[in-house]
């Protein structure tokens, strides 16, 4: 996990991880994920497949249902180079307590990201600036990235990298549904039932299919667990919840 933390914005590099949603703890629906992640601006999403592969994303805008892409250029995709079935999961040190960089959550289950912290070999795919297809969440799926790597972006009205780094929006419903122009797909997408997902090479992050085991089957994979983590300067769960709810209250009641 500390390896991933090196790729986060400097303002977050010393903050603590807070597990907001876990499929095995909270339930396997997109609605539940969004309810638990509500109010969390900076999130790491981690997916574990039935083959033991672990990958995910960092995004810097709260997850919410929308028909258009949004997000910022601080986002990235990542994956562990080894699956959990072939990594150091048998190392006796793997269960020797929680890292000091975690907000203390109730329960003792070892999470996907907590296991990932044992791995130093992580592939990270930052935003390329090729398009604005960063994050999207519809009734049917939650997804990150899109656009074909084989199709040049010929849009004369394309926003500059500077504009997208600070705030982007895309009202193109078709793009959000397909994840791409041409034959491209999502960097990865999870279906609303949280049972299956897909991963494809995409122009947004210049990534390969994140699931090596399913690269030859259209990138379709089965899900074992999904987690959403956020970051907080707080050191206890109670303090983190209080700070986030206060911020959410102010944002929802802000006079425009």
C-alpha positions as CSV (number, residue, x, y, z in Angstrom):
1,X,0.0,0.0,0.0
2,X,2.9,2.3,0.7
3,X,4.0,1.8,-2.9
4,X,0.7,3.1,-4.1
5,X,0.9,6.0,-1.7
6,X,4.0,7.2,-3.5
7,X,1.8,8.0,-6.6
8,X,-0.8,10.0,-4.8
9,X,-0.8,13.8,-4.8
10,X,1.7,15.3,-2.3
11,X,-1.1,16.7,-0.2
12,X,-2.3,13.1,0.6
13,X,1.1,11.4,0.9
14,X,1.2,11.5,4.7
15,X,-2.5,10.8,5.3
16,X,-4.1,7.6,6.7
17,X,-6.1,5.0,4.8
18,X,-9.7,4.5,5.7
19,X,-11.7,1.5,4.4
20,X,-15.1,2.9,3.4
21,X,-16.5,-0.1,1.5
22,X,-15.8,-3.9,1.3
23,X,-17.9,-6.2,-0.7
24,X,-17.3,-9.1,1.7
25,X,-18.2,-6.9,4.7
26,X,-20.9,-4.6,3.4
27,X,-22.7,-6.4,0.5
28,X,-22.4,-6.9,-3.2
29,X,-24.3,-4.1,-4.9
30,X,-23.3,-0.9,-6.5
31,X,-25.9,1.0,-4.5
32,X,-24.2,-0.2,-1.3
33,X,-20.8,0.9,-2.6
34,X,-22.0,4.4,-3.4
35,X,-23.7,4.7,-0.1
36,X,-20.6,3.8,1.9
37,X,-18.3,5.9,-0.3
38,X,-20.5,8.9,-0.3
39,X,-18.6,12.0,0.6
40,X,-15.2,10.6,0.0
41,X,-13.3,12.7,-2.5
42,X,-10.0,10.8,-3.0
43,X,-10.5,7.1,-3.3
44,X,-8.5,4.0,-4.1
45,X,-10.7,1.3,-5.6
46,X,-9.3,-2.3,-5.3
47,X,-10.6,-5.4,-7.1
48,X,-9.7,-9.0,-6.5
49,X,-10.6,-11.6,-9.1
50,X,-11.2,-15.3,-8.7
51,X,-7.7,-15.9,-10.1
52,X,-6.2,-13.9,-7.2
53,X,-5.3,-10.9,-9.4
54,X,-5.5,-7.5,-7.7
55,X,-5.9,-4.2,-9.5
56,X,-7.8,-0.9,-9.3
57,X,-7.7,2.8,-9.6
58,X,-7.2,6.1,-7.8
59,X,-9.7,8.9,-8.5
60,X,-9.9,12.3,-7.0
61,X,-13.7,13.1,-7.3
62,X,-16.4,11.5,-5.2
63,X,-18.2,8.5,-6.8
64,X,-21.8,9.4,-7.9
65,X,-24.2,8.3,-10.5
66,X,-23.9,10.3,-13.8
67,X,-24.3,9.6,-17.5
68,X,-21.1,11.5,-18.4
69,X,-17.5,11.1,-17.5
70,X,-15.9,13.4,-15.0
71,X,-12.7,13.4,-12.8
72,X,-9.2,14.9,-12.9
73,X,-5.9,14.1,-14.4
74,X,-4.5,13.1,-11.0
75,X,-6.2,9.7,-11.4
76,X,-4.4,6.5,-12.4
77,X,-4.9,2.7,-12.8
78,X,-2.7,0.2,-11.0
79,X,-2.2,-3.6,-10.7
80,X,-0.1,-6.0,-8.7
81,X,2.4,-7.8,-10.9
82,X,1.8,-11.1,-9.0
83,X,-1.5,-12.6,-8.1
84,X,-2.3,-13.2,-4.4
85,X,-2.2,-16.9,-5.1
86,X,1.5,-16.7,-6.1
87,X,2.7,-13.9,-3.9
88,X,4.0,-13.8,-0.3
89,X,0.6,-14.5,1.3
90,X,2.2,-17.3,3.4
91,X,4.8,-15.0,4.9
92,X,4.4,-15.1,8.7
93,X,4.9,-11.3,8.8
94,X,1.8,-10.7,6.8
95,X,-0.5,-10.9,9.9
96,X,1.7,-9.0,12.3
97,X,-0.7,-6.2,13.1
98,X,-2.0,-3.1,11.3
99,X,0.1,-0.4,9.8
100,X,0.3,2.9,11.6
101,X,-0.9,4.5,8.3
102,X,-4.4,3.0,8.8
103,X,-7.5,4.4,10.5
104,X,-8.5,1.7,12.9
105,X,-11.6,0.0,11.6
106,X,-13.8,-2.5,13.4
107,X,-13.2,-6.1,12.7
108,X,-10.0,-8.1,12.0
109,X,-10.3,-9.2,8.4
110,X,-7.2,-8.7,6.3
111,X,-8.2,-6.6,3.3
112,X,-7.2,-6.6,-0.3
113,X,-5.1,-3.4,0.1
114,X,-3.6,-4.6,3.4
115,X,-2.4,-7.7,1.6
116,X,-1.2,-5.6,-1.3
117,X,1.1,-3.6,1.0
118,X,3.3,-6.7,1.1
119,X,4.0,-6.3,-2.6
120,X,6.6,-3.9,-3.8
121,X,6.0,-4.7,-7.5
122,X,3.1,-2.6,-8.7
123,X,2.4,-1.4,-12.2
124,X,0.9,2.2,-12.3
125,X,-0.7,3.7,-15.4
126,X,-1.1,7.5,-15.0
127,X,-3.4,9.7,-17.1
128,X,-2.1,10.2,-20.6
129,X,-4.0,13.3,-21.5
130,X,-5.5,11.6,-24.6
131,X,-9.1,12.0,-23.6
132,X,-11.4,13.0,-20.7
133,X,-12.8,9.5,-20.0
134,X,-11.6,9.3,-16.4
135,X,-14.4,8.0,-14.2
136,X,-18.1,7.3,-14.7
137,X,-20.8,5.6,-12.7
138,X,-24.2,4.7,-14.2
139,X,-27.1,2.5,-13.0
140,X,-25.4,-0.5,-14.7
141,X,-21.8,-0.1,-13.8
142,X,-18.9,1.8,-12.3
143,X,-15.9,2.3,-14.6
144,X,-12.6,4.1,-15.0
145,X,-10.9,5.0,-18.3
146,X,-12.0,4.5,-21.9
147,X,-11.2,5.2,-25.5
148,X,-9.4,3.0,-28.1
149,X,-5.6,3.0,-28.1
150,X,-5.8,2.4,-31.9
151,X,-8.0,5.5,-32.7
152,X,-6.4,8.9,-32.8
153,X,-8.3,11.6,-31.0
154,X,-9.3,14.0,-33.7
155,X,-11.6,16.2,-31.6
156,X,-10.7,19.8,-32.3
157,X,-12.4,20.9,-29.1
158,X,-10.5,18.6,-26.9
159,X,-9.6,20.2,-23.5
160,X,-6.0,20.9,-22.7
161,X,-4.1,18.7,-20.1
162,X,-4.1,21.6,-17.7
163,X,-7.8,22.0,-17.9
164,X,-8.5,18.3,-17.3
165,X,-6.0,18.2,-14.4
166,X,-8.1,20.6,-12.5
167,X,-11.6,19.6,-13.5
168,X,-13.2,17.8,-16.4
169,X,-16.7,16.9,-17.5
170,X,-18.2,14.9,-20.4
171,X,-21.9,14.9,-21.2
172,X,-21.5,12.3,-24.0
173,X,-23.9,9.6,-22.9
174,X,-22.7,7.2,-25.7
175,X,-19.1,7.4,-24.6
176,X,-20.0,6.7,-21.0
177,X,-22.0,3.6,-22.1
178,X,-19.4,2.2,-24.5
179,X,-16.3,3.4,-22.6
180,X,-14.7,4.4,-25.9
181,X,-14.8,5.6,-29.4
182,X,-14.3,2.9,-32.0
183,X,-13.5,-0.5,-30.5
184,X,-12.0,0.5,-27.2
185,X,-13.3,-0.4,-23.8
186,X,-13.1,0.7,-20.2
187,X,-9.8,0.6,-18.4
188,X,-11.9,-1.5,-16.1
189,X,-15.6,-1.7,-15.3
190,X,-17.6,-3.5,-12.6
191,X,-21.2,-4.5,-13.2
192,X,-23.8,-3.3,-10.8
193,X,-24.3,-6.8,-9.2
194,X,-20.5,-6.9,-8.4
195,X,-20.2,-10.4,-9.7
196,X,-18.4,-9.7,-13.0
197,X,-16.2,-7.0,-14.5
198,X,-14.2,-6.2,-17.7
199,X,-10.9,-4.7,-18.4
200,X,-9.5,-3.5,-21.8
201,X,-6.6,-1.4,-23.0
202,X,-7.7,2.2,-23.0
203,X,-6.4,5.6,-24.3
204,X,-7.1,7.4,-21.0
205,X,-4.3,5.6,-19.1
206,X,-2.4,3.7,-21.9
207,X,-2.9,0.5,-19.9
208,X,-3.1,-3.1,-21.1
209,X,-5.9,-5.4,-19.9
210,X,-5.4,-5.3,-16.1
211,X,-6.4,-9.0,-15.8
212,X,-3.6,-11.1,-17.4
213,X,-5.5,-14.3,-16.9
214,X,-8.5,-13.0,-18.9
215,X,-6.7,-11.0,-21.6
216,X,-7.6,-13.6,-24.2
217,X,-11.3,-13.8,-23.2
218,X,-12.3,-10.3,-23.8
219,X,-11.0,-9.1,-20.4
220,X,-14.1,-10.5,-18.6
221,X,-13.4,-11.6,-15.0
222,X,-15.3,-12.8,-11.9
223,X,-15.0,-10.8,-8.7
224,X,-14.1,-12.1,-5.3
225,X,-13.9,-8.7,-3.4
226,X,-14.0,-5.0,-4.1
227,X,-12.8,-2.3,-1.7
228,X,-13.0,1.5,-1.6
229,X,-10.5,3.3,0.5
230,X,-10.2,7.0,1.1
231,X,-7.6,9.1,2.9
232,X,-7.9,11.2,6.0
233,X,-5.6,13.2,8.3
234,X,-7.5,11.7,11.3
235,X,-6.1,8.7,13.3
236,X,-9.4,7.3,14.6
237,X,-12.5,6.2,12.9
238,X,-14.7,8.5,15.0
239,X,-12.7,11.5,14.1
240,X,-12.6,10.7,10.4
241,X,-16.4,10.1,10.3
242,X,-17.0,13.4,12.1
243,X,-14.8,15.4,9.8
244,X,-16.2,13.8,6.6
245,X,-19.8,14.3,7.7
246,X,-19.2,18.0,8.5
247,X,-17.6,18.6,5.1
248,X,-20.4,16.8,3.4
249,X,-23.0,18.8,5.2
250,X,-21.3,22.1,4.2
251,X,-21.1,21.0,0.6
252,X,-24.7,19.9,0.4
253,X,-25.9,23.1,2.0
254,X,-23.6,25.5,0.2
255,X,-25.4,28.5,-1.3
256,X,-24.5,28.7,-5.0
